[in-house]
Amino acid sequence: MEPEAHRFQLRVYFEDTDAGGVVYHASYLRFAERARTEYLRDLGLPHQQLIARDGLIFVVKSLSVEYHRPARLDDSLVVATRVSRLGGASLDLAQGVFRSGESGEEAVASLAVGLVCVRAATLRPERIPAALRGLLGPHRGRGSG
């Protein structure tokens, strides 16, 4: 991932793994969700503020995961998140899960996530507010990382 990607650190806990101590495939979705939440929070726009101030939420429209190598119990991971496309009411993110090793970071999984901004009361698509677009715009990367 490019240097401008937001980075969120986490530890693999027993609850994240299967009986063999390997991270269960669906756990990566939780890791990515936490990283997206912290990305918005670090931009100064936590979910609760977006809901209370604008009546808007982001919903997942599409999700693709590619698993590169297994993560295990007690691993220290980083989820890197960057905007790959910013549309009128939609936002595509590239997220990578990395483990630090002796030879640097190694890719564990890659996610491509499509989000849509919707009105919380109706769940109908709404244009992403200009203030939020301004926060997201400078953090966009190129490609699918």
Helices and strands as residue ranges (DSSP letters): E 6-11, G 14-16, H 27-42, H 47-49, I 50-54, E 56-67, E 76-86, E 90-101, E 104-119, H 130-136, G 137-139
